[in-house]
Amino acid sequence: MALTGLQIFKLLPKTNCGECGVPTCLAFAMKLAARNAELAACPYASEEAKKTIGAASKPPIRLVKIGPPEREVAVGKEVVMFRHEKTFVHQTALAIAFPDDQPLSELSHHIAEAREYCLERAGEKLRLDLILVDNFSEAVEPFVRLVKATAGATGMGIILRSSNPEALEAALQAIEGQRPLIHAATPDSAETMAALALRYKAPLVARAATLDELAALTGRLAGLGVTDLVLDLPAENAGATLQYNTIIRKAALKGNVQPLGYPIINFVTAGDAASLVADACTFMCKYASVLVIDRLNYEVLLPLMMLRQNIYTDPQKPIQVEPKVYPIGEPGSDSPVLATTNFSLTYFLVSGEVEASGVPAHLVIVESEGMSVLTAWAAGKFSGAKVAAAVKASGLESQLKTRRLVIPGYVSQISGEVEEALPGWEVLVGPGEAADLGPFLKRQVGQ
């Protein structure tokens, strides 16, 4: 049964020592109640507290780590059904599957592509997380050869999929210490796979045909000492997968069903690219922790990467850039000055359009708590006074001969306030959309 923060607080030592990383015991109790901390962080917790609080504050979905330390992927430990309730924490890990029944010479190019793939958006570099090596051949040698090649060439975490224990053990030996994810233990192979997972200290996928069988299987594996588990419940179609994922998530969070309190892995193998994207997006939203795609297709990866970035951005903490002056091109003393908010997407859109225009400029980013232009204006975070203060603080006044300031078109109403606060400056109202900045700059202030 869940305990409230005050109930937990009564069981804590009340020393306010801060050794748990939180200033007070009351604050720590609140974090425990929200399942954002573990009692083990308190060095002075009594045995009674450990017994009473321990299970109540345990994360409903276990955190599982996959891959070598330098490219470690963490999944699980989510505490809400819907992102707007709080936030999602550990983003869906995207994996590309490679079969071992194809010549390594043919796969090497695709492995290199997986390693080098990088999409830069809003200041973040979005990459693939894992490689799945599939033992299609059911033989040991080609499987191990591909595992070693992918691990060595990419440095990424590996998922080992095979029904051959001998092949799995050989692969685990080949990359020992890199914590690959073993796929998979079934009701018939639980003991064998559990032994491998324990011997090589690797996380393990539990795979069963029904929810009841899956819960029973994870219970068996936990009894054998394997606690780093990932759930795989195959389904006939995307709709059934969505239903299973939702049931598992709700059972773990709302029903405290511990045998289902683990991350989920889904496989997407739809025929055409559009169907693949549709299914993958569905599973990413609800509630795949690991998503395996059967092909390296840039048209598929682009929307998935963008969707994942949007889903796993904390809605309470917008992506921001540092408020300061950013030179675009090589601006001089006659170059214009543009002002906008520090919302990351706004910055990258504006800076990209200014750079593409070929007109060098000074871009002043105003502290606005990561809000977009209209939102910041409505909240009083992007007013004429704030824009003027940012320009003055930038030191640009002493560097410029021609003082021209461009403000966003959506907040044209602050132009008068800016002019009053910046005597001697020419304030220009720019376009509403960043896409129109290039023509505007060339027409109004181009050199």
C-alpha positions as a LaTeX table, in Angstrom:
\begin{tabular}{lrrr}
\hline
Residue & $x$ (\AA) & $y$ (\AA) & $z$ (\AA) \\
\hline
Met1 & 0.00 & 0.00 & 0.00 \\
Ala2 & 1.30 & 3.47 & $-0.88$ \\
Leu3 & 2.29 & 5.71 & 2.02 \\
Thr4 & 1.89 & 9.47 & 2.12 \\
Gly5 & 4.84 & 11.79 & 2.55 \\
Leu6 & 3.86 & 12.57 & 6.15 \\
Gln7 & 3.49 & 8.87 & 7.02 \\
Ile8 & 6.97 & 8.23 & 5.64 \\
Phe9 & 8.37 & 11.31 & 7.42 \\
Lys10 & 7.29 & 9.92 & 10.80 \\
Leu11 & 9.49 & 6.87 & 10.21 \\
Leu12 & 12.61 & 8.81 & 9.17 \\
Pro13 & 15.37 & 9.83 & 11.64 \\
Lys14 & 14.55 & 13.58 & 11.28 \\
Thr15 & 18.22 & 14.57 & 11.41 \\
Asn16 & 18.06 & 16.78 & 8.31 \\
Cys17 & 21.65 & 15.75 & 7.64 \\
Gly18 & 21.36 & 16.07 & 3.88 \\
Glu19 & 23.43 & 12.95 & 3.23 \\
Cys20 & 20.61 & 11.54 & 1.11 \\
Gly21 & 21.09 & 14.42 & $-1.31$ \\
Val22 & 17.98 & 16.26 & $-0.11$ \\
Pro23 & 18.20 & 19.12 & 2.45 \\
Thr24 & 15.53 & 17.89 & 4.88 \\
Cys25 & 13.95 & 14.62 & 5.94 \\
Leu26 & 10.53 & 16.00 & 5.03 \\
Ala27 & 11.66 & 16.74 & 1.48 \\
Phe28 & 13.19 & 13.26 & 1.27 \\
Ala29 & 9.92 & 11.76 & 2.51 \\
Met30 & 8.03 & 13.57 & $-0.25$ \\
Lys31 & 10.43 & 12.19 & $-2.84$ \\
Leu32 & 9.99 & 8.69 & $-1.42$ \\
Ala33 & 6.22 & 9.06 & $-1.58$ \\
Ala34 & 6.49 & 10.11 & $-5.22$ \\
Arg35 & 8.84 & 7.16 & $-5.83$ \\
Asn36 & 11.55 & 9.50 & $-7.01$ \\
Ala37 & 14.07 & 8.25 & $-4.44$ \\
Glu38 & 14.98 & 5.05 & $-2.63$ \\
Leu39 & 15.26 & 4.56 & 1.11 \\
Ala40 & 18.78 & 3.16 & 0.66 \\
Ala41 & 19.91 & 6.79 & 0.18 \\
Cys42 & 19.30 & 7.42 & 3.89 \\
Pro43 & 22.25 & 6.07 & 5.93 \\
Tyr44 & 20.39 & 6.36 & 9.23 \\
Ala45 & 17.08 & 4.65 & 8.42 \\
Ser46 & 15.95 & 2.26 & 11.13 \\
Glu47 & 15.11 & $-1.36$ & 10.51 \\
Glu48 & 11.45 & $-0.52$ & 11.11 \\
Ala49 & 11.63 & 2.18 & 8.45 \\
Lys50 & 13.35 & $-0.16$ & 6.00 \\
Lys51 & 10.67 & $-2.76$ & 6.53 \\
Thr52 & 7.73 & $-0.37$ & 6.30 \\
Ile53 & 8.94 & 2.15 & 3.74 \\
Gly54 & 11.13 & $-0.04$ & 1.57 \\
Ala55 & 8.42 & $-1.75$ & $-0.46$ \\
Ala56 & 6.15 & 1.31 & $-0.48$ \\
Ser57 & 8.83 & 3.57 & $-1.97$ \\
Lys58 & 10.20 & 1.04 & $-4.43$ \\
Pro59 & 9.86 & 2.26 & $-8.04$ \\
Pro60 & 6.88 & 0.50 & $-9.65$ \\
Ile61 & 8.90 & $-0.21$ & $-12.82$ \\
Arg62 & 12.43 & $-1.42$ & $-12.31$ \\
Leu63 & 15.34 & 0.52 & $-13.77$ \\
Val64 & 17.34 & $-1.71$ & $-16.13$ \\
Lys65 & 20.71 & $-0.76$ & $-17.62$ \\
Ile66 & 21.93 & $-2.19$ & $-20.91$ \\
Gly67 & 25.30 & $-1.86$ & $-22.60$ \\
Pro68 & 28.86 & $-0.86$ & $-21.68$ \\
Pro69 & 29.37 & 2.02 & $-19.20$ \\
Glu70 & 30.40 & 4.52 & $-21.89$ \\
Arg71 & 27.25 & 3.85 & $-23.96$ \\
Glu72 & 24.94 & 2.65 & $-21.21$ \\
Val73 & 21.22 & 2.79 & $-21.89$ \\
Ala74 & 18.82 & 3.06 & $-18.94$ \\
Val75 & 15.17 & 2.08 & $-19.34$ \\
Gly76 & 12.25 & 1.77 & $-16.96$ \\
Lys77 & 11.66 & 3.50 & $-13.61$ \\
Glu78 & 8.65 & 5.39 & $-14.96$ \\
Val79 & 6.06 & 6.54 & $-12.43$ \\
Val80 & 3.17 & 7.96 & $-14.49$ \\
Met81 & 0.78 & 6.73 & $-17.15$ \\
Phe82 & 0.66 & 10.05 & $-18.99$ \\
Arg83 & 3.43 & 12.53 & $-19.64$ \\
His84 & 1.38 & 15.54 & $-18.58$ \\
Glu85 & 0.90 & 14.06 & $-15.09$ \\
Lys86 & 4.58 & 14.69 & $-14.42$ \\
Thr87 & 7.05 & 13.57 & $-17.05$ \\
Phe88 & 8.49 & 10.47 & $-18.68$ \\
Val89 & 12.08 & 9.91 & $-17.58$ \\
His90 & 14.01 & 7.28 & $-19.52$ \\
Gln91 & 13.42 & 7.59 & $-23.23$ \\
Thr92 & 12.61 & 4.64 & $-25.46$ \\
Ala93 & 15.83 & 2.97 & $-26.61$ \\
Leu94 & 15.86 & 2.54 & $-30.39$ \\
Ala95 & 17.56 & $-0.57$ & $-31.77$ \\
Ile96 & 18.28 & $-1.82$ & $-35.30$ \\
Ala97 & 18.24 & $-5.56$ & $-35.96$ \\
Phe98 & 20.97 & $-7.32$ & $-37.98$ \\
Pro99 & 20.65 & $-11.03$ & $-38.92$ \\
Asp100 & 23.65 & $-13.35$ & $-38.76$ \\
Asp101 & 22.61 & $-15.31$ & $-41.86$ \\
Gln102 & 23.93 & $-12.58$ & $-44.17$ \\
Pro103 & 27.63 & $-12.19$ & $-45.04$ \\
Leu104 & 29.45 & $-9.82$ & $-42.73$ \\
Ser105 & 30.92 & $-8.10$ & $-45.78$ \\
Glu106 & 27.40 & $-7.06$ & $-46.79$ \\
Leu107 & 26.43 & $-5.93$ & $-43.30$ \\
Ser108 & 29.57 & $-3.93$ & $-42.48$ \\
His109 & 28.38 & $-0.87$ & $-44.38$ \\
His110 & 25.02 & $-0.86$ & $-42.58$ \\
Ile111 & 26.71 & $-1.34$ & $-39.21$ \\
Ala112 & 28.86 & 1.71 & $-39.93$ \\
Glu113 & 25.73 & 3.67 & $-40.90$ \\
Ala114 & 24.10 & 2.73 & $-37.59$ \\
Arg115 & 27.19 & 3.90 & $-35.73$ \\
Glu116 & 27.41 & 7.23 & $-37.57$ \\
Tyr117 & 23.71 & 8.04 & $-37.66$ \\
Cys118 & 23.08 & 11.36 & $-35.93$ \\
Leu119 & 20.21 & 13.81 & $-36.21$ \\
Glu120 & 20.83 & 17.21 & $-34.65$ \\
Arg121 & 17.67 & 19.01 & $-33.59$ \\
Ala122 & 17.10 & 21.83 & $-31.12$ \\
Gly123 & 20.67 & 21.52 & $-29.87$ \\
Glu124 & 20.45 & 17.79 & $-29.17$ \\
Lys125 & 22.21 & 15.01 & $-31.04$ \\
Leu126 & 19.77 & 12.16 & $-31.57$ \\
Arg127 & 21.30 & 8.72 & $-32.14$ \\
Leu128 & 20.50 & 5.04 & $-32.17$ \\
Asp129 & 20.98 & 3.32 & $-28.82$ \\
Leu130 & 21.30 & $-0.43$ & $-29.36$ \\
Ile131 & 22.05 & $-3.10$ & $-31.95$ \\
Leu132 & 20.14 & $-6.38$ & $-31.98$ \\
Val133 & 22.03 & $-9.35$ & $-33.39$ \\
Asp134 & 19.61 & $-12.04$ & $-34.50$ \\
Asn135 & 20.74 & $-15.67$ & $-34.56$ \\
Phe136 & 18.80 & $-16.55$ & $-37.71$ \\
Ser137 & 21.39 & $-19.14$ & $-38.64$ \\
Glu138 & 20.93 & $-20.90$ & $-35.29$ \\
Ala139 & 24.68 & $-21.59$ & $-35.47$ \\
Val140 & 27.33 & $-20.44$ & $-33.02$ \\
Glu141 & 30.12 & $-19.14$ & $-35.26$ \\
Pro142 & 28.24 & $-16.61$ & $-37.46$ \\
Phe143 & 26.35 & $-15.34$ & $-34.45$ \\
Val144 & 29.48 & $-14.69$ & $-32.39$ \\
Arg145 & 31.28 & $-13.20$ & $-35.38$ \\
Leu146 & 28.51 & $-10.65$ & $-35.96$ \\
Val147 & 28.21 & $-9.87$ & $-32.25$ \\
Lys148 & 31.93 & $-9.11$ & $-32.00$ \\
Ala149 & 31.84 & $-7.05$ & $-35.20$ \\
Thr150 & 28.88 & $-4.90$ & $-34.14$ \\
Ala151 & 30.10 & $-4.38$ & $-30.58$ \\
Gly152 & 33.59 & $-3.50$ & $-31.75$ \\
Ala153 & 32.55 & $-1.27$ & $-34.63$ \\
Thr154 & 29.82 & 0.69 & $-32.83$ \\
Gly155 & 30.62 & 0.60 & $-29.10$ \\
Met156 & 26.86 & 0.42 & $-28.56$ \\
Gly157 & 24.92 & $-1.91$ & $-26.32$ \\
Ile158 & 23.95 & $-5.24$ & $-27.88$ \\
Ile159 & 20.76 & $-7.28$ & $-27.72$ \\
Leu160 & 21.46 & $-10.99$ & $-28.21$ \\
Arg161 & 18.46 & $-12.80$ & $-29.69$ \\
Ser162 & 18.78 & $-16.57$ & $-29.94$ \\
Ser163 & 17.04 & $-19.75$ & $-28.82$ \\
Asn164 & 20.40 & $-21.56$ & $-28.75$ \\
Pro165 & 21.95 & $-21.41$ & $-25.25$ \\
Glu166 & 25.33 & $-22.46$ & $-26.65$ \\
Ala167 & 25.34 & $-19.55$ & $-29.11$ \\
Leu168 & 24.25 & $-17.13$ & $-26.40$ \\
Glu169 & 26.98 & $-18.22$ & $-24.01$ \\
Ala170 & 29.64 & $-17.96$ & $-26.69$ \\
Ala171 & 28.45 & $-14.44$ & $-27.53$ \\
Leu172 & 28.34 & $-13.46$ & $-23.87$ \\
Gln173 & 31.92 & $-14.65$ & $-23.47$ \\
Ala174 & 32.99 & $-12.67$ & $-26.54$ \\
Ile175 & 31.70 & $-9.36$ & $-25.11$ \\
Glu176 & 31.88 & $-10.13$ & $-21.40$ \\
Gly177 & 31.45 & $-7.09$ & $-19.19$ \\
Gln178 & 29.43 & $-5.15$ & $-21.76$ \\
Arg179 & 26.03 & $-6.04$ & $-20.25$ \\
Pro180 & 24.17 & $-7.12$ & $-23.39$ \\
Leu181 & 20.45 & $-7.77$ & $-23.14$ \\
Ile182 & 19.75 & $-11.49$ & $-23.50$ \\
His183 & 16.66 & $-12.43$ & $-25.49$ \\
Ala184 & 14.96 & $-14.46$ & $-24.16$ \\
Ala185 & 13.90 & $-16.64$ & $-21.26$ \\
Thr186 & 10.66 & $-18.56$ & $-21.81$ \\
Pro187 & 8.73 & $-20.80$ & $-19.43$ \\
Asp188 & 10.66 & $-23.74$ & $-20.92$ \\
Ser189 & 14.12 & $-22.17$ & $-20.68$ \\
Ala190 & 13.86 & $-20.07$ & $-17.51$ \\
Glu191 & 16.51 & $-21.89$ & $-15.49$ \\
Thr192 & 19.03 & $-22.09$ & $-18.33$ \\
Met193 & 18.68 & $-18.42$ & $-19.27$ \\
Ala194 & 18.68 & $-17.29$ & $-15.66$ \\
Ala195 & 21.99 & $-19.07$ & $-15.13$ \\
Leu196 & 23.49 & $-17.24$ & $-18.12$ \\
Ala197 & 22.18 & $-13.88$ & $-16.95$ \\
Leu198 & 23.62 & $-14.38$ & $-13.48$ \\
Arg199 & 26.94 & $-15.75$ & $-14.70$ \\
Tyr200 & 27.57 & $-12.83$ & $-17.05$ \\
Lys201 & 25.74 & $-10.16$ & $-15.02$ \\
Ala202 & 23.50 & $-9.31$ & $-17.94$ \\
Pro203 & 19.86 & $-8.21$ & $-18.08$ \\
Leu204 & 17.38 & $-10.73$ & $-19.44$ \\
Val205 & 14.19 & $-10.60$ & $-21.50$ \\
Ala206 & 11.26 & $-12.63$ & $-20.20$ \\
Arg207 & 9.03 & $-13.80$ & $-23.05$ \\
Ala208 & 5.70 & $-15.59$ & $-22.69$ \\
Ala209 & 2.50 & $-16.10$ & $-24.66$ \\
Thr210 & 0.02 & $-14.58$ & $-22.20$ \\
Leu211 & 0.00 & $-12.02$ & $-19.42$ \\
Asp212 & $-0.52$ & $-14.68$ & $-16.76$ \\
Glu213 & 2.35 & $-16.76$ & $-18.10$ \\
Leu214 & 4.56 & $-13.67$ & $-18.26$ \\
Ala215 & 3.83 & $-12.73$ & $-14.64$ \\
Ala216 & 4.51 & $-16.29$ & $-13.53$ \\
Leu217 & 7.76 & $-16.34$ & $-15.52$ \\
Thr218 & 9.13 & $-13.12$ & $-14.03$ \\
Gly219 & 8.26 & $-14.46$ & $-10.59$ \\
Arg220 & 10.28 & $-17.61$ & $-11.31$ \\
Leu221 & 13.21 & $-15.62$ & $-12.64$ \\
Ala222 & 13.18 & $-13.29$ & $-9.65$ \\
Gly223 & 13.16 & $-16.36$ & $-7.40$ \\
Leu224 & 16.27 & $-17.55$ & $-9.23$ \\
Gly225 & 17.97 & $-14.25$ & $-8.48$ \\
Val226 & 17.46 & $-12.41$ & $-11.80$ \\
Thr227 & 15.92 & $-9.00$ & $-11.17$ \\
Asp228 & 17.07 & $-7.00$ & $-14.22$ \\
Leu229 & 14.29 & $-8.07$ & $-16.55$ \\
Val230 & 12.61 & $-6.74$ & $-19.68$ \\
Leu231 & 9.16 & $-7.96$ & $-20.75$ \\
Asp232 & 8.28 & $-9.36$ & $-24.18$ \\
Leu233 & 4.67 & $-10.32$ & $-24.83$ \\
Pro234 & 4.24 & $-11.08$ & $-28.56$ \\
Ala235 & 0.94 & $-10.12$ & $-30.20$ \\
Glu236 & $-0.80$ & $-10.75$ & $-33.51$ \\
Asn237 & $-1.05$ & $-7.09$ & $-34.50$ \\
Ala238 & $-0.22$ & $-3.54$ & $-33.43$ \\
Gly239 & $-3.59$ & $-3.08$ & $-31.72$ \\
Ala240 & $-3.01$ & $-6.08$ & $-29.48$ \\
Thr241 & 0.51 & $-4.89$ & $-28.67$ \\
Leu242 & $-0.85$ & $-1.50$ & $-27.68$ \\
Gln243 & $-3.41$ & $-3.17$ & $-25.45$ \\
Tyr244 & $-0.84$ & $-5.42$ & $-23.77$ \\
Asn245 & 1.58 & $-2.53$ & $-23.20$ \\
Thr246 & $-1.16$ & $-0.45$ & $-21.59$ \\
Ile247 & $-2.33$ & $-3.29$ & $-19.35$ \\
Ile248 & 1.23 & $-3.98$ & $-18.20$ \\
Arg249 & 1.94 & $-0.31$ & $-17.46$ \\
Lys250 & $-1.33$ & 0.17 & $-15.61$ \\
Ala251 & $-0.89$ & $-3.03$ & $-13.62$ \\
Ala252 & 2.56 & $-1.92$ & $-12.48$ \\
Leu253 & 1.67 & 1.69 & $-11.66$ \\
Lys254 & $-1.92$ & 1.49 & $-10.47$ \\
Gly255 & $-2.18$ & $-2.08$ & $-9.26$ \\
Asn256 & 1.35 & $-2.47$ & $-7.88$ \\
Val257 & 1.61 & $-5.83$ & $-9.67$ \\
Gln258 & 5.32 & $-6.40$ & $-9.08$ \\
Pro259 & 5.72 & $-9.34$ & $-11.53$ \\
Leu260 & 4.84 & $-6.88$ & $-14.32$ \\
Gly261 & 6.90 & $-3.98$ & $-12.97$ \\
Tyr262 & 9.59 & $-4.09$ & $-15.64$ \\
Pro263 & 10.40 & $-2.26$ & $-18.92$ \\
Ile264 & 8.82 & $-3.54$ & $-22.15$ \\
Ile265 & 10.49 & $-4.47$ & $-25.44$ \\
Asn266 & 8.55 & $-4.32$ & $-28.72$ \\
Phe267 & 9.53 & $-5.45$ & $-32.22$ \\
Val268 & 8.30 & $-3.63$ & $-35.34$ \\
Thr269 & 8.38 & $-5.50$ & $-38.65$ \\
Ala270 & 5.62 & $-3.87$ & $-40.73$ \\
Gly271 & 6.05 & $-4.21$ & $-44.50$ \\
Asp272 & 6.11 & $-0.65$ & $-45.86$ \\
Ala273 & 7.84 & 2.36 & $-44.29$ \\
Ala274 & 4.59 & 4.23 & $-43.51$ \\
Ser275 & 3.14 & 1.28 & $-41.59$ \\
Leu276 & 6.44 & 0.78 & $-39.80$ \\
Val277 & 6.47 & 4.40 & $-38.64$ \\
Ala278 & 2.81 & 4.26 & $-37.56$ \\
Asp279 & 3.33 & 1.12 & $-35.47$ \\
Ala280 & 6.63 & 2.30 & $-34.00$ \\
Cys281 & 5.17 & 5.68 & $-33.02$ \\
Thr282 & 2.24 & 3.94 & $-31.35$ \\
Phe283 & 4.50 & 1.71 & $-29.27$ \\
Met284 & 6.83 & 4.57 & $-28.39$ \\
Cys285 & 3.92 & 6.57 & $-27.00$ \\
Lys286 & 2.50 & 3.55 & $-25.15$ \\
Tyr287 & 4.79 & 2.21 & $-23.61$ \\
Ala288 & 7.81 & 0.57 & $-25.20$ \\
Ser289 & 11.06 & 1.00 & $-23.31$ \\
Val290 & 13.05 & $-0.73$ & $-26.04$ \\
Leu291 & 11.89 & $-0.57$ & $-29.66$ \\
Val292 & 13.53 & $-2.84$ & $-32.23$ \\
Ile293 & 13.21 & $-1.98$ & $-35.92$ \\
Asp294 & 14.06 & $-4.56$ & $-38.57$ \\
Arg295 & 15.76 & $-2.14$ & $-41.00$ \\
Leu296 & 18.05 & 0.86 & $-41.11$ \\
Asn297 & 15.85 & 3.33 & $-42.94$ \\
Tyr298 & 16.45 & 7.07 & $-42.57$ \\
Glu299 & 12.87 & 7.87 & $-43.59$ \\
Val300 & 11.71 & 5.80 & $-40.64$ \\
Leu301 & 14.27 & 7.05 & $-38.14$ \\
Leu302 & 13.64 & 10.76 & $-38.71$ \\
Pro303 & 10.03 & 10.87 & $-37.40$ \\
Leu304 & 10.84 & 8.43 & $-34.61$ \\
Met305 & 13.77 & 10.48 & $-33.37$ \\
Met306 & 11.73 & 13.68 & $-33.46$ \\
Leu307 & 8.76 & 12.11 & $-31.72$ \\
Arg308 & 10.97 & 10.63 & $-29.03$ \\
Gln309 & 12.60 & 13.97 & $-28.36$ \\
Asn310 & 9.19 & 15.60 & $-27.98$ \\
Ile311 & 7.78 & 12.90 & $-25.71$ \\
Tyr312 & 10.76 & 12.77 & $-23.39$ \\
Thr313 & 11.23 & 16.50 & $-22.97$ \\
Asp314 & 10.13 & 17.42 & $-19.45$ \\
Pro315 & 6.94 & 19.48 & $-19.94$ \\
Gln316 & 7.85 & 21.44 & $-16.80$ \\
Lys317 & 11.34 & 22.27 & $-18.12$ \\
Pro318 & 11.38 & 23.47 & $-21.73$ \\
Ile319 & 14.60 & 22.99 & $-23.66$ \\
Gln320 & 16.57 & 26.21 & $-23.33$ \\
Val321 & 19.72 & 27.85 & $-24.63$ \\
Glu322 & 21.97 & 30.15 & $-22.65$ \\
Pro323 & 20.82 & 33.79 & $-22.72$ \\
Lys324 & 23.66 & 35.73 & $-24.37$ \\
Val325 & 24.73 & 37.20 & $-27.73$ \\
Tyr326 & 25.27 & 34.68 & $-30.52$ \\
Pro327 & 27.15 & 35.96 & $-33.57$ \\
Ile328 & 25.65 & 34.64 & $-36.81$ \\
Gly329 & 28.12 & 34.72 & $-39.68$ \\
Glu330 & 30.80 & 37.34 & $-39.03$ \\
Pro331 & 28.86 & 40.38 & $-37.84$ \\
Gly332 & 30.57 & 43.75 & $-37.69$ \\
Ser333 & 29.86 & 47.19 & $-36.31$ \\
Asp334 & 27.19 & 47.83 & $-38.97$ \\
Ser335 & 25.38 & 44.49 & $-38.59$ \\
Pro336 & 21.81 & 44.32 & $-37.30$ \\
Val337 & 20.82 & 42.96 & $-33.91$ \\
Leu338 & 17.95 & 40.50 & $-33.53$ \\
Ala339 & 16.26 & 39.61 & $-30.26$ \\
Thr340 & 14.24 & 36.53 & $-29.37$ \\
Thr341 & 13.55 & 34.18 & $-26.46$ \\
Asn342 & 15.76 & 31.40 & $-25.11$ \\
Phe343 & 13.36 & 28.61 & $-26.09$ \\
Ser344 & 15.72 & 26.19 & $-27.82$ \\
Leu345 & 13.56 & 25.52 & $-30.85$ \\
Thr346 & 13.02 & 29.25 & $-31.40$ \\
Tyr347 & 16.75 & 29.88 & $-31.22$ \\
Phe348 & 17.66 & 27.18 & $-33.73$ \\
Leu349 & 14.92 & 28.19 & $-36.15$ \\
Val350 & 15.88 & 31.85 & $-36.04$ \\
Ser351 & 19.65 & 31.30 & $-36.14$ \\
Gly352 & 19.27 & 28.87 & $-39.03$ \\
Glu353 & 17.24 & 31.29 & $-41.11$ \\
Val354 & 19.58 & 34.19 & $-40.38$ \\
Glu355 & 22.61 & 32.11 & $-41.34$ \\
Ala356 & 20.89 & 30.97 & $-44.55$ \\
Ser357 & 20.13 & 34.59 & $-45.46$ \\
Gly358 & 23.81 & 35.44 & $-45.69$ \\
Val359 & 23.28 & 38.62 & $-43.65$ \\
Pro360 & 25.67 & 38.66 & $-40.65$ \\
Ala361 & 23.87 & 39.57 & $-37.42$ \\
His362 & 24.11 & 39.64 & $-33.65$ \\
Leu363 & 21.40 & 37.45 & $-32.09$ \\
Val364 & 20.50 & 38.51 & $-28.55$ \\
Ile365 & 18.82 & 35.71 & $-26.62$ \\
Val366 & 16.66 & 37.06 & $-23.81$ \\
Glu367 & 16.12 & 35.04 & $-20.62$ \\
Ser368 & 12.46 & 33.96 & $-20.83$ \\
Glu369 & 12.44 & 30.67 & $-18.92$ \\
Gly370 & 12.45 & 28.63 & $-22.11$ \\
Met371 & 9.13 & 29.96 & $-23.39$ \\
Ser372 & 8.27 & 30.68 & $-27.01$ \\
Val373 & 7.82 & 34.29 & $-28.09$ \\
Leu374 & 4.05 & 34.65 & $-27.64$ \\
Thr375 & 3.97 & 32.57 & $-24.46$ \\
Ala376 & 6.83 & 34.57 & $-22.96$ \\
Trp377 & 5.17 & 37.86 & $-23.89$ \\
Ala378 & 1.87 & 36.77 & $-22.35$ \\
Ala379 & 3.70 & 35.73 & $-19.17$ \\
Gly380 & 5.61 & 39.02 & $-18.97$ \\
Lys381 & 8.94 & 37.31 & $-19.67$ \\
Phe382 & 9.57 & 39.01 & $-23.03$ \\
Ser383 & 8.62 & 42.64 & $-22.59$ \\
Gly384 & 10.12 & 45.77 & $-24.09$ \\
Ala385 & 11.97 & 46.45 & $-20.85$ \\
Lys386 & 13.44 & 42.94 & $-20.75$ \\
Val387 & 14.55 & 43.09 & $-24.37$ \\
Ala388 & 16.16 & 46.49 & $-23.81$ \\
Ala389 & 17.88 & 45.28 & $-20.63$ \\
Ala390 & 19.29 & 42.26 & $-22.48$ \\
Val391 & 20.65 & 44.44 & $-25.27$ \\
Lys392 & 22.26 & 46.83 & $-22.79$ \\
Ala393 & 23.78 & 43.96 & $-20.78$ \\
Ser394 & 25.21 & 42.46 & $-23.96$ \\
Gly395 & 27.69 & 45.31 & $-24.43$ \\
Leu396 & 26.76 & 45.68 & $-28.08$ \\
Glu397 & 26.10 & 49.43 & $-27.74$ \\
Ser398 & 29.83 & 50.10 & $-27.43$ \\
Gln399 & 30.62 & 47.91 & $-30.44$ \\
Leu400 & 28.12 & 49.14 & $-33.01$ \\
Lys401 & 28.04 & 52.17 & $-35.27$ \\
Thr402 & 24.61 & 51.53 & $-36.79$ \\
Arg403 & 22.14 & 50.44 & $-34.14$ \\
Arg404 & 19.29 & 48.46 & $-35.67$ \\
Leu405 & 17.28 & 46.05 & $-33.55$ \\
Val406 & 14.82 & 43.55 & $-35.04$ \\
Ile407 & 12.11 & 42.20 & $-32.73$ \\
Pro408 & 9.69 & 39.33 & $-33.53$ \\
Gly409 & 6.62 & 40.30 & $-35.51$ \\
Tyr410 & 4.29 & 38.56 & $-33.08$ \\
Val411 & 5.17 & 41.12 & $-30.37$ \\
Ser412 & 5.13 & 44.29 & $-32.45$ \\
Gln413 & 3.29 & 46.03 & $-29.60$ \\
Ile414 & 6.48 & 46.22 & $-27.52$ \\
Ser415 & 8.39 & 48.23 & $-30.16$ \\
Gly416 & 7.54 & 51.58 & $-28.56$ \\
Glu417 & 8.65 & 50.41 & $-25.12$ \\
Val418 & 11.93 & 49.14 & $-26.59$ \\
Glu419 & 12.58 & 52.47 & $-28.36$ \\
Glu420 & 11.98 & 54.41 & $-25.13$ \\
Ala421 & 14.38 & 52.16 & $-23.23$ \\
Leu422 & 17.03 & 52.22 & $-25.99$ \\
Pro423 & 17.50 & 55.84 & $-27.12$ \\
Gly424 & 19.31 & 56.09 & $-30.43$ \\
Trp425 & 18.27 & 52.63 & $-31.61$ \\
Glu426 & 16.16 & 51.96 & $-34.69$ \\
Val427 & 13.64 & 49.25 & $-33.79$ \\
Leu428 & 12.35 & 47.17 & $-36.71$ \\
Val429 & 9.40 & 44.80 & $-36.41$ \\
Gly430 & 10.39 & 41.55 & $-38.07$ \\
Pro431 & 8.16 & 38.89 & $-39.63$ \\
Gly432 & 5.99 & 36.61 & $-37.54$ \\
Glu433 & 7.50 & 33.42 & $-38.91$ \\
Ala434 & 11.19 & 32.55 & $-38.80$ \\
Ala435 & 10.97 & 31.25 & $-42.38$ \\
Asp436 & 10.42 & 34.84 & $-43.58$ \\
Leu437 & 13.50 & 36.25 & $-41.85$ \\
Gly438 & 15.83 & 35.74 & $-44.80$ \\
Pro439 & 13.92 & 37.89 & $-47.30$ \\
Phe440 & 13.19 & 40.45 & $-44.57$ \\
Leu441 & 16.86 & 40.87 & $-43.67$ \\
Lys442 & 17.96 & 41.14 & $-47.28$ \\
Arg443 & 15.25 & 43.69 & $-48.01$ \\
Gln444 & 15.42 & 45.83 & $-44.89$ \\
Val445 & 18.94 & 45.63 & $-43.52$ \\
Gly446 & 21.00 & 43.67 & $-46.06$ \\
Gln447 & 24.45 & 44.95 & $-46.82$ \\
\hline
\end{tabular}
